[in-house]
């Protein structure tokens, strides 16, 4: 995994954490998102990871009543 892929995975993990529970996310869940993002990026590529993040954020916006 390149440095760029690791940075992309870290950014994706932060976005997933924010989308799922912006104020109440424990550190252990945040680390789990980082591990998940790194595994997806390594196995399927950054494009798949970005698509997952986009879908989760869109769903989070809809459940909070904001237009996507």
Backbone as ProteinMPNN parsed JSONL, in Angstrom:
{"seq_chain_A": "XXXXXXXXXXXXXXXXXXXXXXXXXXXXXXXXXXXXXXXXXXXXXXXXXXXXXXXXXXXXXXXXXXXX", "coords_chain_A": {"N_chain_A": [[0.854, -1.165, 0.0], [0.652, 2.122, -0.925], [1.93, 5.34, 0.186], [0.125, 7.336, -0.511], [-2.24, 5.813, -0.747], [-2.523, 4.983, 1.917], [-2.942, 7.456, 3.157], [-5.313, 8.201, 1.905], [-6.98, 6.182, 2.858], [-6.975, 6.809, 5.592], [-8.245, 9.306, 5.537], [-10.721, 8.521, 4.501], [-11.595, 6.879, 6.59], [-11.909, 8.783, 8.613], [-13.999, 10.266, 7.521], [-16.023, 8.317, 7.459], [-16.316, 7.855, 10.209], [-17.23, 10.366, 11.034], [-19.625, 10.536, 9.6], [-21.166, 8.5, 10.705], [-21.356, 8.86, 13.517], [-20.913, 11.747, 14.601], [-20.261, 13.107, 17.041], [-20.0, 11.316, 19.119], [-18.226, 9.205, 18.793], [-16.272, 6.564, 19.833], [-12.761, 6.093, 20.463], [-11.865, 3.51, 19.852], [-13.685, 2.591, 17.93], [-13.104, 4.378, 15.912], [-10.499, 3.574, 15.241], [-11.162, 1.089, 14.244], [-12.527, 1.809, 11.924], [-10.386, 2.887, 10.511], [-8.792, 0.608, 10.113], [-10.59, -0.933, 8.578], [-10.872, 0.75, 6.309], [-8.246, 0.745, 5.325], [-7.955, -1.965, 4.663], [-9.927, -2.285, 2.664], [-8.982, -0.484, 0.739], [-6.531, -1.683, 0.145], [-7.279, -4.221, -0.839], [-9.336, -3.814, -2.744], [-9.022, -1.37, -3.907], [-8.723, 2.226, -4.156], [-10.817, 3.547, -5.403], [-13.104, 1.979, -4.921], [-13.225, 2.224, -2.155], [-13.7, 4.998, -1.929], [-16.246, 5.075, -3.075], [-17.743, 3.62, -1.204], [-17.526, 5.334, 1.02], [-18.848, 7.581, -0.003], [-21.469, 6.564, -0.309], [-22.15, 5.93, 2.368], [-21.99, 8.454, 3.58], [-23.989, 9.802, 2.144], [-26.249, 8.348, 2.917], [-26.204, 8.909, 5.665], [-26.669, 11.672, 5.615], [-29.272, 11.693, 4.572], [-30.692, 10.339, 6.587], [-30.483, 12.142, 8.596], [-32.065, 14.104, 7.707], [-31.185, 15.892, 5.79], [-30.775, 17.132, 2.509], [-29.218, 15.251, -0.025]], "CA_chain_A": [[0.0, 0.0, 0.0], [1.473, 3.321, -1.038], [1.642, 6.414, 1.14], [-1.12, 7.969, -0.951], [-3.345, 4.929, -0.376], [-2.677, 5.053, 3.376], [-3.548, 8.752, 3.477], [-6.695, 8.129, 1.44], [-7.692, 5.326, 3.803], [-7.156, 7.566, 6.83], [-9.276, 10.308, 5.271], [-11.986, 7.799, 4.386], [-11.986, 6.456, 7.933], [-12.401, 9.967, 9.313], [-15.318, 10.594, 6.965], [-16.967, 7.309, 7.932], [-16.557, 8.136, 11.623], [-18.048, 11.57, 11.127], [-20.955, 10.269, 9.054], [-21.938, 7.58, 11.532], [-21.588, 9.413, 14.856], [-19.921, 12.823, 14.627], [-19.834, 13.6, 18.355], [-19.915, 10.282, 20.149], [-17.478, 8.043, 18.309], [-15.129, 6.235, 20.683], [-11.485, 5.917, 19.757], [-11.741, 2.144, 19.338], [-14.456, 2.519, 16.681], [-12.345, 5.134, 14.92], [-9.42, 2.686, 14.792], [-11.777, 0.037, 13.425], [-12.763, 2.401, 10.61], [-9.086, 3.002, 9.846], [-8.42, -0.739, 9.668], [-11.496, -1.281, 7.487], [-10.531, 1.55, 5.128], [-6.974, 0.257, 4.799], [-8.176, -3.271, 4.04], [-10.668, -2.095, 1.414], [-8.08, 0.156, -0.223], [-5.51, -2.647, -0.266], [-7.839, -5.35, -1.582], [-10.236, -3.45, -3.841], [-8.616, -0.112, -4.513], [-9.191, 3.485, -3.579], [-12.103, 3.897, -6.008], [-14.148, 1.269, -4.183], [-13.286, 2.866, -0.846], [-14.376, 6.284, -2.094], [-17.66, 4.806, -3.327], [-18.324, 3.248, 0.088], [-17.63, 6.555, 1.823], [-19.9, 8.404, -0.598], [-22.765, 5.969, 0.008], [-22.4, 6.073, 3.805], [-22.259, 9.864, 3.861], [-25.291, 10.131, 1.575], [-27.249, 7.748, 3.795], [-26.203, 9.669, 6.917], [-27.343, 12.942, 5.344], [-30.704, 11.438, 4.412], [-31.289, 9.985, 7.873], [-30.506, 13.357, 9.416], [-33.02, 15.027, 7.122], [-30.568, 16.84, 4.862], [-30.765, 16.682, 1.113], [-27.886, 14.803, -0.452]], "C_chain_A": [[0.903, 1.233, 0.0], [1.095, 4.335, 0.033], [0.337, 7.107, 0.783], [-2.33, 7.129, -0.561], [-3.59, 4.95, 1.13], [-3.335, 6.354, 3.792], [-5.017, 8.775, 3.053], [-7.535, 7.282, 2.389], [-7.943, 6.053, 5.116], [-8.243, 8.623, 6.667], [-10.647, 9.647, 5.176], [-12.492, 7.358, 5.754], [-12.536, 7.625, 8.732], [-13.789, 10.353, 8.816], [-16.376, 9.588, 7.399], [-17.312, 7.539, 9.397], [-17.494, 9.317, 11.782], [-19.47, 11.309, 10.645], [-21.799, 9.409, 9.983], [-22.247, 8.135, 12.912], [-20.613, 10.56, 15.095], [-19.433, 13.239, 16.013], [-19.484, 12.494, 19.339], [-19.122, 9.053, 19.734], [-16.308, 7.741, 19.25], [-13.892, 5.96, 19.841], [-11.351, 4.516, 19.17], [-12.523, 1.972, 18.036], [-13.729, 3.261, 15.575], [-11.198, 4.289, 14.373], [-9.962, 1.552, 13.923], [-12.077, 0.556, 12.025], [-11.458, 2.533, 9.836], [-8.664, 1.639, 9.299], [-9.285, -1.171, 8.484], [-11.114, -0.543, 6.208], [-9.222, 1.077, 4.5], [-7.149, -1.083, 4.084], [-8.907, -3.141, 2.711], [-9.759, -1.495, 0.355], [-7.039, -0.835, -0.737], [-6.084, -3.745, -1.166], [-8.616, -4.939, -2.825], [-9.875, -2.149, -4.533], [-9.302, 1.094, -3.892], [-10.552, 3.883, -4.152], [-13.267, 3.231, -5.28], [-14.321, 1.895, -2.806], [-14.015, 4.197, -0.935], [-15.868, 6.104, -2.339], [-18.381, 4.432, -2.025], [-18.534, 4.484, 0.947], [-18.764, 7.434, 1.3], [-21.284, 7.867, -0.225], [-23.11, 6.138, 1.487], [-22.729, 7.518, 4.144], [-23.618, 10.284, 3.322], [-26.406, 9.577, 2.463], [-27.345, 8.519, 5.11], [-26.904, 11.007, 6.732], [-28.849, 12.748, 5.239], [-31.368, 11.105, 5.737], [-31.317, 11.166, 8.823], [-31.419, 14.423, 8.82], [-32.429, 16.071, 6.202], [-30.616, 16.261, 3.463], [-29.349, 16.315, 0.715], [-27.417, 15.573, -1.652]], "O_chain_A": [[1.805, 1.357, 0.829], [0.069, 4.2, 0.701], [-0.463, 7.431, 1.661], [-3.335, 7.666, -0.097], [-4.74, 4.937, 1.57], [-4.191, 6.365, 4.677], [-5.864, 9.311, 3.768], [-8.677, 7.63, 2.688], [-9.023, 5.924, 5.693], [-9.068, 8.811, 7.561], [-11.625, 10.165, 5.714], [-13.685, 7.455, 6.039], [-13.523, 7.474, 9.452], [-14.654, 10.726, 9.608], [-17.512, 9.971, 7.678], [-18.475, 7.429, 9.785], [-18.437, 9.272, 12.572], [-20.423, 11.818, 11.235], [-23.018, 9.573, 10.043], [-23.336, 7.885, 13.428], [-19.58, 10.36, 15.735], [-18.293, 13.683, 16.147], [-18.743, 12.727, 20.294], [-19.335, 7.969, 20.276], [-15.439, 8.593, 19.438], [-13.983, 5.636, 18.656], [-10.777, 4.354, 18.093], [-12.064, 1.274, 17.131], [-13.735, 2.824, 14.424], [-10.952, 4.289, 13.167], [-9.302, 1.111, 12.983], [-11.905, -0.168, 11.045], [-11.434, 2.312, 8.626], [-8.229, 1.534, 8.152], [-8.774, -1.711, 7.503], [-11.04, -1.15, 5.14], [-9.107, 1.016, 3.276], [-6.56, -1.308, 3.027], [-8.553, -3.808, 1.739], [-9.759, -1.939, -0.793], [-6.702, -0.825, -1.922], [-5.449, -4.149, -2.14], [-8.568, -5.626, -3.845], [-10.37, -1.86, -5.623], [-10.316, 0.981, -3.204], [-11.357, 4.495, -3.451], [-14.3, 3.859, -5.051], [-15.448, 2.074, -2.343], [-14.864, 4.491, -0.095], [-16.672, 6.902, -1.858], [-19.501, 4.881, -1.781], [-19.6, 4.662, 1.535], [-19.549, 7.969, 2.082], [-22.172, 8.64, 0.135], [-24.251, 6.458, 1.82], [-23.653, 7.778, 4.915], [-24.33, 11.046, 3.976], [-27.393, 10.264, 2.726], [-28.444, 8.756, 5.612], [-27.659, 11.432, 7.607], [-29.618, 13.555, 5.763], [-32.491, 11.541, 5.991], [-32.108, 11.179, 9.766], [-31.535, 15.52, 9.365], [-33.103, 17.045, 5.863], [-30.509, 15.05, 3.269], [-28.394, 17.0, 1.084], [-26.317, 15.331, -2.149]]}, "name": "protein", "num_of_chains": 1, "seq": "XXXXXXXXXXXXXXXXXXXXXXXXXXXXXXXXXXXXXXXXXXXXXXXXXXXXXXXXXXXXXXXXXXXX"}
